[in-house]
Amino acid sequence: MFWIVGGGEVFAALAKVQPNRFTLTLREQLKHVHWEGFHFEDLIYPLFLFIIGVVLPFSLVRRQERSQGRGKLYLHCLARSLLLIVLGSIPGGLLTFTRPPFLGGVLAHIGLCYFFAALVVLHTTWRTRAGIVGGYLVCYWLASLLIPVPGYGAGVFTEQGSLASFIDRHFISGDLWNEGPTSTPSGICIILWGSLAGHWLRSNRSGDQKAVGLALLGLASVILAYLWSFSFPMIKRVVWSSSYVTYACGWSLLLVALFYWVIDVKGYRRWAFFFVVIGMNAITIYLLSGIVNFDRIAKLLLQGVIDHAGVFQPLVLPLGFVGVEWLLLWFLYRHKIFFKL
């Protein structure tokens, strides 16, 4: 969430202050790949889905331990999904009716993926979920490789020639957009993969064993995805290819392993307070950033500093933007005001 609400702009501004190979590469990594390939920015969204999956075994088991029956769990999942879809429609205009809210938007997409993934988690063992994840990724790869697209043939992975693009363009939305029904199965797959990591974390193994296990699987997934990309390229936009899903989940596993080991196993927590404040009201700041003009507020407060910042001028406004958002979140955190689904 830090990167989404302005952290990316802060680090991208470093390339303007001190342009060199490192800062220019960093700025490039903070942009989405147009079509084929993978940048750091392309990891952020699937990491959200992956973390939802990690949490699912904990949250659902806790509710079951409270003697909540299947009916209540279904209603809980449905209510959370519908709320995400509605909230995702607010920044673009809830009642515009230009396009049904369930056909676009990050929160709506998360809502759909969460609902179906939660149902699978409720009714399956971790072995079955692992089989579903592996089976889907392989079948999707084979379908994209073997099913011909009219006018392009089979195994074409261009913006217009890929199977997912063809389905999206002709049967669903009529244009190409990042998150939608054609990417929903891959989103569900990422959450289910995350649920496997959550199941591992709930086991009775030692903290070191859990961290090492996650890291080894993550490394293996990254290597597998790289090799797979020669046959099924890493593509996020619309396609959410099997190699992209595997690569994103591999890095997600590595990051979860790292932070679990640092924070839970070793107990180094104070350094993370800045990010905890953001994470405790992630939905709040995500919605507000699409409604409130924090950029204008920061400029109003810091215009004098901007005028006298000299070579550091490009950094002032992005830092102020993040600072204003963080202070608002800190106020909510200090008063124990948390908006959760």
KEDREN-882173 format. One record per residue (C-alpha): residue in one letter; residue number from 0; y, x, z. Coordinates in steps of 0.05 Angstrom, whole numbers, plus 5000, padded with zeros to 4 digits. Layout:
BEGIN
<nuke code="A" pos="NUM" c2="Y" c1="X" c3="Z"/>
...
This chain:
BEGIN
<nuke code="M" pos="0" c2="5000" c1="5000" c3="5000"/>
<nuke code="F" pos="1" c2="5046" c1="5059" c3="5013"/>
<nuke code="W" pos="2" c2="5042" c1="5079" c3="4940"/>
<nuke code="I" pos="3" c2="5052" c1="5008" c3="4915"/>
<nuke code="V" pos="4" c2="5114" c1="4992" c3="4957"/>
<nuke code="G" pos="5" c2="5153" c1="5055" c3="4937"/>
<nuke code="G" pos="6" c2="5115" c1="5117" c3="4956"/>
<nuke code="G" pos="7" c2="5099" c1="5131" c3="4883"/>
<nuke code="E" pos="8" c2="5173" c1="5130" c3="4865"/>
<nuke code="V" pos="9" c2="5188" c1="5180" c3="4920"/>
<nuke code="F" pos="10" c2="5138" c1="5231" c3="4895"/>
<nuke code="A" pos="11" c2="5155" c1="5217" c3="4822"/>
<nuke code="A" pos="12" c2="5228" c1="5233" c3="4838"/>
<nuke code="L" pos="13" c2="5207" c1="5303" c3="4859"/>
<nuke code="A" pos="14" c2="5198" c1="5318" c3="4785"/>
<nuke code="K" pos="15" c2="5272" c1="5305" c3="4775"/>
<nuke code="V" pos="16" c2="5294" c1="5347" c3="4834"/>
<nuke code="Q" pos="17" c2="5247" c1="5405" c3="4821"/>
<nuke code="P" pos="18" c2="5212" c1="5400" c3="4753"/>
<nuke code="N" pos="19" c2="5152" c1="5446" c3="4750"/>
<nuke code="R" pos="20" c2="5079" c1="5440" c3="4731"/>
<nuke code="F" pos="21" c2="5058" c1="5411" c3="4798"/>
<nuke code="T" pos="22" c2="5113" c1="5358" c3="4804"/>
<nuke code="L" pos="23" c2="5108" c1="5338" c3="4730"/>
<nuke code="T" pos="24" c2="5032" c1="5331" c3="4737"/>
<nuke code="L" pos="25" c2="5041" c1="5290" c3="4800"/>
<nuke code="R" pos="26" c2="5091" c1="5244" c3="4765"/>
<nuke code="E" pos="27" c2="5041" c1="5234" c3="4708"/>
<nuke code="Q" pos="28" c2="4985" c1="5217" c3="4758"/>
<nuke code="L" pos="29" c2="5030" c1="5162" c3="4786"/>
<nuke code="K" pos="30" c2="5029" c1="5125" c3="4720"/>
<nuke code="H" pos="31" c2="4974" c1="5080" c3="4695"/>
<nuke code="V" pos="32" c2="4934" c1="5106" c3="4636"/>
<nuke code="H" pos="33" c2="4952" c1="5063" c3="4576"/>
<nuke code="W" pos="34" c2="4880" c1="5054" c3="4555"/>
<nuke code="E" pos="35" c2="4825" c1="5107" c3="4562"/>
<nuke code="G" pos="36" c2="4824" c1="5156" c3="4619"/>
<nuke code="F" pos="37" c2="4838" c1="5157" c3="4693"/>
<nuke code="H" pos="38" c2="4899" c1="5174" c3="4735"/>
<nuke code="F" pos="39" c2="4909" c1="5169" c3="4810"/>
<nuke code="E" pos="40" c2="4949" c1="5105" c3="4799"/>
<nuke code="D" pos="41" c2="4886" c1="5074" c3="4769"/>
<nuke code="L" pos="42" c2="4849" c1="5084" c3="4835"/>
<nuke code="I" pos="43" c2="4897" c1="5044" c3="4879"/>
<nuke code="Y" pos="44" c2="4875" c1="4974" c3="4860"/>
<nuke code="P" pos="45" c2="4800" c1="4984" c3="4860"/>
<nuke code="L" pos="46" c2="4807" c1="5020" c3="4927"/>
<nuke code="F" pos="47" c2="4837" c1="4955" c3="4954"/>
<nuke code="L" pos="48" c2="4775" c1="4917" c3="4930"/>
<nuke code="F" pos="49" c2="4729" c1="4971" c3="4956"/>
<nuke code="I" pos="50" c2="4760" c1="4967" c3="5026"/>
<nuke code="I" pos="51" c2="4752" c1="4892" c3="5026"/>
<nuke code="G" pos="52" c2="4678" c1="4904" c3="5013"/>
<nuke code="V" pos="53" c2="4674" c1="4955" c3="5069"/>
<nuke code="V" pos="54" c2="4702" c1="4904" c3="5118"/>
<nuke code="L" pos="55" c2="4658" c1="4846" c3="5096"/>
<nuke code="P" pos="56" c2="4594" c1="4865" c3="5134"/>
<nuke code="F" pos="57" c2="4636" c1="4873" c3="5198"/>
<nuke code="S" pos="58" c2="4676" c1="4809" c3="5192"/>
<nuke code="L" pos="59" c2="4619" c1="4764" c3="5170"/>
<nuke code="V" pos="60" c2="4570" c1="4790" c3="5222"/>
<nuke code="R" pos="61" c2="4623" c1="4781" c3="5276"/>
<nuke code="R" pos="62" c2="4632" c1="4709" c3="5256"/>
<nuke code="Q" pos="63" c2="4557" c1="4698" c3="5255"/>
<nuke code="E" pos="64" c2="4553" c1="4728" c3="5325"/>
<nuke code="R" pos="65" c2="4603" c1="4674" c3="5346"/>
<nuke code="S" pos="66" c2="4550" c1="4624" c3="5324"/>
<nuke code="Q" pos="67" c2="4589" c1="4602" c3="5263"/>
<nuke code="G" pos="68" c2="4542" c1="4567" c3="5215"/>
<nuke code="R" pos="69" c2="4538" c1="4577" c3="5140"/>
<nuke code="G" pos="70" c2="4582" c1="4517" c3="5128"/>
<nuke code="K" pos="71" c2="4640" c1="4546" c3="5169"/>
<nuke code="L" pos="72" c2="4631" c1="4613" c3="5136"/>
<nuke code="Y" pos="73" c2="4635" c1="4581" c3="5067"/>
<nuke code="L" pos="74" c2="4698" c1="4544" c3="5086"/>
<nuke code="H" pos="75" c2="4728" c1="4607" c3="5114"/>
<nuke code="C" pos="76" c2="4715" c1="4646" c3="5050"/>
<nuke code="L" pos="77" c2="4740" c1="4589" c3="5006"/>
<nuke code="A" pos="78" c2="4804" c1="4580" c3="5047"/>
<nuke code="R" pos="79" c2="4819" c1="4655" c3="5045"/>
<nuke code="S" pos="80" c2="4806" c1="4657" c3="4970"/>
<nuke code="L" pos="81" c2="4851" c1="4597" c3="4956"/>
<nuke code="L" pos="82" c2="4906" c1="4625" c3="5000"/>
<nuke code="L" pos="83" c2="4905" c1="4690" c3="4962"/>
<nuke code="I" pos="84" c2="4910" c1="4653" c3="4896"/>
<nuke code="V" pos="85" c2="4969" c1="4612" c3="4921"/>
<nuke code="L" pos="86" c2="5005" c1="4672" c3="4951"/>
<nuke code="G" pos="87" c2="4994" c1="4711" c3="4887"/>
<nuke code="S" pos="88" c2="5031" c1="4657" c3="4849"/>
<nuke code="I" pos="89" c2="5094" c1="4658" c3="4892"/>
<nuke code="P" pos="90" c2="5131" c1="4719" c3="4864"/>
<nuke code="G" pos="91" c2="5125" c1="4693" c3="4793"/>
<nuke code="G" pos="92" c2="5142" c1="4622" c3="4811"/>
<nuke code="L" pos="93" c2="5091" c1="4578" c3="4843"/>
<nuke code="L" pos="94" c2="5106" c1="4515" c3="4802"/>
<nuke code="T" pos="95" c2="5125" c1="4545" c3="4735"/>
<nuke code="F" pos="96" c2="5059" c1="4523" c3="4704"/>
<nuke code="T" pos="97" c2="5067" c1="4575" c3="4649"/>
<nuke code="R" pos="98" c2="4996" c1="4597" c3="4663"/>
<nuke code="P" pos="99" c2="4946" c1="4574" c3="4715"/>
<nuke code="P" pos="100" c2="4952" c1="4620" c3="4775"/>
<nuke code="F" pos="101" c2="4878" c1="4637" c3="4776"/>
<nuke code="L" pos="102" c2="4885" c1="4670" c3="4707"/>
<nuke code="G" pos="103" c2="4930" c1="4727" c3="4728"/>
<nuke code="G" pos="104" c2="4961" c1="4767" c3="4784"/>
<nuke code="V" pos="105" c2="4932" c1="4818" c3="4832"/>
<nuke code="L" pos="106" c2="4925" c1="4772" c3="4893"/>
<nuke code="A" pos="107" c2="4894" c1="4716" c3="4852"/>
<nuke code="H" pos="108" c2="4845" c1="4766" c3="4823"/>
<nuke code="I" pos="109" c2="4828" c1="4792" c3="4892"/>
<nuke code="G" pos="110" c2="4818" c1="4720" c3="4916"/>
<nuke code="L" pos="111" c2="4768" c1="4705" c3="4861"/>
<nuke code="C" pos="112" c2="4730" c1="4770" c3="4870"/>
<nuke code="Y" pos="113" c2="4729" c1="4763" c3="4946"/>
<nuke code="F" pos="114" c2="4701" c1="4693" c3="4945"/>
<nuke code="F" pos="115" c2="4641" c1="4707" c3="4900"/>
<nuke code="A" pos="116" c2="4627" c1="4775" c3="4932"/>
<nuke code="A" pos="117" c2="4628" c1="4744" c3="5002"/>
<nuke code="L" pos="118" c2="4577" c1="4692" c3="4980"/>
<nuke code="V" pos="119" c2="4532" c1="4747" c3="4954"/>
<nuke code="V" pos="120" c2="4539" c1="4787" c3="5019"/>
<nuke code="L" pos="121" c2="4522" c1="4725" c3="5060"/>
<nuke code="H" pos="122" c2="4457" c1="4712" c3="5022"/>
<nuke code="T" pos="123" c2="4430" c1="4782" c3="5006"/>
<nuke code="T" pos="124" c2="4406" c1="4845" c3="5038"/>
<nuke code="W" pos="125" c2="4438" c1="4912" c3="5023"/>
<nuke code="R" pos="126" c2="4380" c1="4930" c3="4977"/>
<nuke code="T" pos="127" c2="4391" c1="4867" c3="4936"/>
<nuke code="R" pos="128" c2="4465" c1="4881" c3="4931"/>
<nuke code="A" pos="129" c2="4451" c1="4952" c3="4908"/>
<nuke code="G" pos="130" c2="4406" c1="4924" c3="4854"/>
<nuke code="I" pos="131" c2="4460" c1="4875" c3="4833"/>
<nuke code="V" pos="132" c2="4512" c1="4930" c3="4828"/>
<nuke code="G" pos="133" c2="4468" c1="4977" c3="4788"/>
<nuke code="G" pos="134" c2="4440" c1="4921" c3="4744"/>
<nuke code="Y" pos="135" c2="4509" c1="4894" c3="4727"/>
<nuke code="L" pos="136" c2="4538" c1="4962" c3="4709"/>
<nuke code="V" pos="137" c2="4480" c1="4979" c3="4664"/>
<nuke code="C" pos="138" c2="4478" c1="4911" c3="4630"/>
<nuke code="Y" pos="139" c2="4553" c1="4911" c3="4619"/>
<nuke code="W" pos="140" c2="4547" c1="4981" c3="4587"/>
<nuke code="L" pos="141" c2="4490" c1="4959" c3="4542"/>
<nuke code="A" pos="142" c2="4526" c1="4894" c3="4522"/>
<nuke code="S" pos="143" c2="4590" c1="4932" c3="4505"/>
<nuke code="L" pos="144" c2="4549" c1="4983" c3="4466"/>
<nuke code="L" pos="145" c2="4504" c1="4936" c3="4428"/>
<nuke code="I" pos="146" c2="4540" c1="4869" c3="4417"/>
<nuke code="P" pos="147" c2="4582" c1="4873" c3="4353"/>
<nuke code="V" pos="148" c2="4654" c1="4850" c3="4354"/>
<nuke code="P" pos="149" c2="4675" c1="4814" c3="4290"/>
<nuke code="G" pos="150" c2="4715" c1="4861" c3="4247"/>
<nuke code="Y" pos="151" c2="4700" c1="4922" c3="4289"/>
<nuke code="G" pos="152" c2="4625" c1="4927" c3="4301"/>
<nuke code="A" pos="153" c2="4587" c1="4948" c3="4363"/>
<nuke code="G" pos="154" c2="4605" c1="5004" c3="4411"/>
<nuke code="V" pos="155" c2="4679" c1="5004" c3="4394"/>
<nuke code="F" pos="156" c2="4725" c1="5016" c3="4454"/>
<nuke code="T" pos="157" c2="4795" c1="5009" c3="4425"/>
<nuke code="E" pos="158" c2="4846" c1="4959" c3="4452"/>
<nuke code="Q" pos="159" c2="4828" c1="4908" c3="4400"/>
<nuke code="G" pos="160" c2="4756" c1="4927" c3="4385"/>
<nuke code="S" pos="161" c2="4724" c1="4927" c3="4454"/>
<nuke code="L" pos="162" c2="4680" c1="4869" c3="4473"/>
<nuke code="A" pos="163" c2="4721" c1="4852" c3="4535"/>
<nuke code="S" pos="164" c2="4786" c1="4853" c3="4495"/>
<nuke code="F" pos="165" c2="4756" c1="4808" c3="4443"/>
<nuke code="I" pos="166" c2="4733" c1="4757" c3="4495"/>
<nuke code="D" pos="167" c2="4800" c1="4759" c3="4531"/>
<nuke code="R" pos="168" c2="4840" c1="4752" c3="4467"/>
<nuke code="H" pos="169" c2="4801" c1="4697" c3="4434"/>
<nuke code="F" pos="170" c2="4771" c1="4656" c3="4490"/>
<nuke code="I" pos="171" c2="4813" c1="4663" c3="4552"/>
<nuke code="S" pos="172" c2="4886" c1="4684" c3="4553"/>
<nuke code="G" pos="173" c2="4906" c1="4701" c3="4482"/>
<nuke code="D" pos="174" c2="4936" c1="4767" c3="4503"/>
<nuke code="L" pos="175" c2="4917" c1="4831" c3="4539"/>
<nuke code="W" pos="176" c2="4934" c1="4835" c3="4612"/>
<nuke code="N" pos="177" c2="4908" c1="4879" c3="4667"/>
<nuke code="E" pos="178" c2="4871" c1="4831" c3="4715"/>
<nuke code="G" pos="179" c2="4836" c1="4769" c3="4693"/>
<nuke code="P" pos="180" c2="4769" c1="4734" c3="4683"/>
<nuke code="T" pos="181" c2="4741" c1="4790" c3="4639"/>
<nuke code="S" pos="182" c2="4751" c1="4840" c3="4695"/>
<nuke code="T" pos="183" c2="4729" c1="4794" c3="4752"/>
<nuke code="P" pos="184" c2="4654" c1="4813" c3="4749"/>
<nuke code="S" pos="185" c2="4673" c1="4887" c3="4755"/>
<nuke code="G" pos="186" c2="4719" c1="4870" c3="4813"/>
<nuke code="I" pos="187" c2="4662" c1="4833" c3="4848"/>
<nuke code="C" pos="188" c2="4618" c1="4894" c3="4835"/>
<nuke code="I" pos="189" c2="4669" c1="4940" c3="4869"/>
<nuke code="I" pos="190" c2="4671" c1="4896" c3="4931"/>
<nuke code="L" pos="191" c2="4595" c1="4893" c3="4934"/>
<nuke code="W" pos="192" c2="4593" c1="4969" c3="4928"/>
<nuke code="G" pos="193" c2="4643" c1="4973" c3="4985"/>
<nuke code="S" pos="194" c2="4598" c1="4926" c3="5026"/>
<nuke code="L" pos="195" c2="4542" c1="4977" c3="5019"/>
<nuke code="A" pos="196" c2="4588" c1="5030" c3="5050"/>
<nuke code="G" pos="197" c2="4605" c1="4980" c3="5105"/>
<nuke code="H" pos="198" c2="4531" c1="4969" c3="5118"/>
<nuke code="W" pos="199" c2="4522" c1="5045" c3="5124"/>
<nuke code="L" pos="200" c2="4580" c1="5050" c3="5173"/>
<nuke code="R" pos="201" c2="4549" c1="4995" c3="5216"/>
<nuke code="S" pos="202" c2="4484" c1="5034" c3="5223"/>
<nuke code="N" pos="203" c2="4463" c1="5072" c3="5285"/>
<nuke code="R" pos="204" c2="4471" c1="5140" c3="5253"/>
<nuke code="S" pos="205" c2="4519" c1="5191" c3="5282"/>
<nuke code="G" pos="206" c2="4590" c1="5194" c3="5257"/>
<nuke code="D" pos="207" c2="4579" c1="5260" c3="5222"/>
<nuke code="Q" pos="208" c2="4517" c1="5233" c3="5187"/>
<nuke code="K" pos="209" c2="4555" c1="5172" c3="5163"/>
<nuke code="A" pos="210" c2="4613" c1="5214" c3="5137"/>
<nuke code="V" pos="211" c2="4567" c1="5263" c3="5101"/>
<nuke code="G" pos="212" c2="4526" c1="5206" c3="5070"/>
<nuke code="L" pos="213" c2="4588" c1="5172" c3="5043"/>
<nuke code="A" pos="214" c2="4615" c1="5238" c3="5016"/>
<nuke code="L" pos="215" c2="4550" c1="5257" c3="4981"/>
<nuke code="L" pos="216" c2="4544" c1="5188" c3="4948"/>
<nuke code="G" pos="217" c2="4617" c1="5192" c3="4928"/>
<nuke code="L" pos="218" c2="4609" c1="5260" c3="4896"/>
<nuke code="A" pos="219" c2="4546" c1="5237" c3="4860"/>
<nuke code="S" pos="220" c2="4582" c1="5175" c3="4834"/>
<nuke code="V" pos="221" c2="4641" c1="5216" c3="4808"/>
<nuke code="I" pos="222" c2="4594" c1="5263" c3="4770"/>
<nuke code="L" pos="223" c2="4553" c1="5205" c3="4743"/>
<nuke code="A" pos="224" c2="4616" c1="5168" c3="4720"/>
<nuke code="Y" pos="225" c2="4642" c1="5230" c3="4684"/>
<nuke code="L" pos="226" c2="4577" c1="5238" c3="4646"/>
<nuke code="W" pos="227" c2="4574" c1="5162" c3="4633"/>
<nuke code="S" pos="228" c2="4644" c1="5163" c3="4604"/>
<nuke code="F" pos="229" c2="4619" c1="5200" c3="4542"/>
<nuke code="S" pos="230" c2="4581" c1="5137" c3="4524"/>
<nuke code="F" pos="231" c2="4624" c1="5083" c3="4557"/>
<nuke code="P" pos="232" c2="4696" c1="5110" c3="4566"/>
<nuke code="M" pos="233" c2="4735" c1="5100" c3="4631"/>
<nuke code="I" pos="234" c2="4780" c1="5041" c3="4615"/>
<nuke code="K" pos="235" c2="4815" c1="4999" c3="4668"/>
<nuke code="R" pos="236" c2="4861" c1="4954" c3="4627"/>
<nuke code="V" pos="237" c2="4823" c1="4889" c3="4613"/>
<nuke code="V" pos="238" c2="4756" c1="4925" c3="4604"/>
<nuke code="W" pos="239" c2="4742" c1="4954" c3="4674"/>
<nuke code="S" pos="240" c2="4685" c1="4993" c3="4643"/>
<nuke code="S" pos="241" c2="4622" c1="5013" c3="4681"/>
<nuke code="S" pos="242" c2="4643" c1="5087" c3="4681"/>
<nuke code="Y" pos="243" c2="4712" c1="5068" c3="4708"/>
<nuke code="V" pos="244" c2="4682" c1="5025" c3="4764"/>
<nuke code="T" pos="245" c2="4633" c1="5081" c3="4782"/>
<nuke code="Y" pos="246" c2="4688" c1="5134" c3="4782"/>
<nuke code="A" pos="247" c2="4735" c1="5091" c3="4823"/>
<nuke code="C" pos="248" c2="4681" c1="5075" c3="4873"/>
<nuke code="G" pos="249" c2="4661" c1="5148" c3="4877"/>
<nuke code="W" pos="250" c2="4732" c1="5168" c3="4896"/>
<nuke code="S" pos="251" c2="4736" c1="5109" c3="4944"/>
<nuke code="L" pos="252" c2="4674" c1="5133" c3="4979"/>
<nuke code="L" pos="253" c2="4702" c1="5203" c3="4985"/>
<nuke code="L" pos="254" c2="4767" c1="5177" c3="5014"/>
<nuke code="V" pos="255" c2="4732" c1="5131" c3="5063"/>
<nuke code="A" pos="256" c2="4688" c1="5189" c3="5084"/>
<nuke code="L" pos="257" c2="4748" c1="5234" c3="5095"/>
<nuke code="F" pos="258" c2="4790" c1="5186" c3="5135"/>
<nuke code="Y" pos="259" c2="4730" c1="5160" c3="5175"/>
<nuke code="W" pos="260" c2="4713" c1="5231" c3="5194"/>
<nuke code="V" pos="261" c2="4784" c1="5251" c3="5211"/>
<nuke code="I" pos="262" c2="4804" c1="5187" c3="5249"/>
<nuke code="D" pos="263" c2="4740" c1="5158" c3="5278"/>
<nuke code="V" pos="264" c2="4696" c1="5219" c3="5286"/>
<nuke code="K" pos="265" c2="4747" c1="5272" c3="5304"/>
<nuke code="G" pos="266" c2="4797" c1="5224" c3="5335"/>
<nuke code="Y" pos="267" c2="4859" c1="5251" c3="5299"/>
<nuke code="R" pos="268" c2="4900" c1="5187" c3="5297"/>
<nuke code="R" pos="269" c2="4973" c1="5200" c3="5314"/>
<nuke code="W" pos="270" c2="4990" c1="5227" c3="5246"/>
<nuke code="A" pos="271" c2="4970" c1="5160" c3="5214"/>
<nuke code="F" pos="272" c2="5019" c1="5117" c3="5253"/>
<nuke code="F" pos="273" c2="5068" c1="5114" c3="5194"/>
<nuke code="F" pos="274" c2="5013" c1="5085" c3="5150"/>
<nuke code="V" pos="275" c2="4985" c1="5040" c3="5204"/>
<nuke code="V" pos="276" c2="5052" c1="5004" c3="5208"/>
<nuke code="I" pos="277" c2="5048" c1="4990" c3="5133"/>
<nuke code="G" pos="278" c2="4974" c1="4972" c3="5133"/>
<nuke code="M" pos="279" c2="4979" c1="4922" c3="5190"/>
<nuke code="N" pos="280" c2="5024" c1="4878" c3="5148"/>
<nuke code="A" pos="281" c2="5001" c1="4897" c3="5078"/>
<nuke code="I" pos="282" c2="5002" c1="4826" c3="5049"/>
<nuke code="T" pos="283" c2="5071" c1="4814" c3="5080"/>
<nuke code="I" pos="284" c2="5104" c1="4874" c3="5048"/>
<nuke code="Y" pos="285" c2="5068" c1="4864" c3="4982"/>
<nuke code="L" pos="286" c2="5096" c1="4793" c3="4976"/>
<nuke code="L" pos="287" c2="5165" c1="4811" c3="5002"/>
<nuke code="S" pos="288" c2="5171" c1="4869" c3="4953"/>
<nuke code="G" pos="289" c2="5166" c1="4818" c3="4897"/>
<nuke code="I" pos="290" c2="5217" c1="4771" c3="4928"/>
<nuke code="V" pos="291" c2="5267" c1="4813" c3="4967"/>
<nuke code="N" pos="292" c2="5311" c1="4863" c3="4930"/>
<nuke code="F" pos="293" c2="5299" c1="4922" c3="4977"/>
<nuke code="D" pos="294" c2="5326" c1="4969" c3="4924"/>
<nuke code="R" pos="295" c2="5394" c1="4935" c3="4928"/>
<nuke code="I" pos="296" c2="5394" c1="4936" c3="5004"/>
<nuke code="A" pos="297" c2="5378" c1="5011" c3="5004"/>
<nuke code="K" pos="298" c2="5433" c1="5024" c3="4953"/>
<nuke code="L" pos="299" c2="5483" c1="4985" c3="4995"/>
<nuke code="L" pos="300" c2="5466" c1="5026" c3="5056"/>
<nuke code="L" pos="301" c2="5461" c1="5094" c3="5023"/>
<nuke code="Q" pos="302" c2="5512" c1="5094" c3="4966"/>
<nuke code="G" pos="303" c2="5555" c1="5145" c3="5002"/>
<nuke code="V" pos="304" c2="5496" c1="5191" c3="5013"/>
<nuke code="I" pos="305" c2="5476" c1="5183" c3="4940"/>
<nuke code="D" pos="306" c2="5545" c1="5203" c3="4916"/>
<nuke code="H" pos="307" c2="5542" c1="5268" c3="4956"/>
<nuke code="A" pos="308" c2="5469" c1="5285" c3="4951"/>
<nuke code="G" pos="309" c2="5478" c1="5333" c3="4892"/>
<nuke code="V" pos="310" c2="5412" c1="5357" c3="4863"/>
<nuke code="F" pos="311" c2="5373" c1="5313" c3="4913"/>
<nuke code="Q" pos="312" c2="5406" c1="5249" c3="4888"/>
<nuke code="P" pos="313" c2="5343" c1="5223" c3="4853"/>
<nuke code="L" pos="314" c2="5305" c1="5225" c3="4919"/>
<nuke code="V" pos="315" c2="5355" c1="5187" c3="4962"/>
<nuke code="L" pos="316" c2="5345" c1="5117" c3="4935"/>
<nuke code="P" pos="317" c2="5269" c1="5118" c3="4933"/>
<nuke code="L" pos="318" c2="5267" c1="5146" c3="5004"/>
<nuke code="G" pos="319" c2="5317" c1="5093" c3="5027"/>
<nuke code="F" pos="320" c2="5277" c1="5039" c3="4992"/>
<nuke code="V" pos="321" c2="5213" c1="5059" c3="5030"/>
<nuke code="G" pos="322" c2="5253" c1="5069" c3="5094"/>
<nuke code="V" pos="323" c2="5282" c1="4999" c3="5093"/>
<nuke code="E" pos="324" c2="5214" c1="4968" c3="5081"/>
<nuke code="W" pos="325" c2="5182" c1="5011" c3="5136"/>
<nuke code="L" pos="326" c2="5235" c1="4993" c3="5187"/>
<nuke code="L" pos="327" c2="5223" c1="4919" c3="5174"/>
<nuke code="L" pos="328" c2="5148" c1="4930" c3="5182"/>
<nuke code="W" pos="329" c2="5159" c1="4971" c3="5245"/>
<nuke code="F" pos="330" c2="5200" c1="4914" c3="5274"/>
<nuke code="L" pos="331" c2="5142" c1="4866" c3="5260"/>
<nuke code="Y" pos="332" c2="5092" c1="4916" c3="5288"/>
<nuke code="R" pos="333" c2="5131" c1="4928" c3="5352"/>
<nuke code="H" pos="334" c2="5136" c1="4853" c3="5364"/>
<nuke code="K" pos="335" c2="5062" c1="4844" c3="5347"/>
<nuke code="I" pos="336" c2="5078" c1="4798" c3="5288"/>
<nuke code="F" pos="337" c2="5021" c1="4805" c3="5237"/>
<nuke code="F" pos="338" c2="5008" c1="4762" c3="5177"/>
<nuke code="K" pos="339" c2="4933" c1="4763" c3="5163"/>
<nuke code="L" pos="340" c2="4886" c1="4722" c3="5121"/>
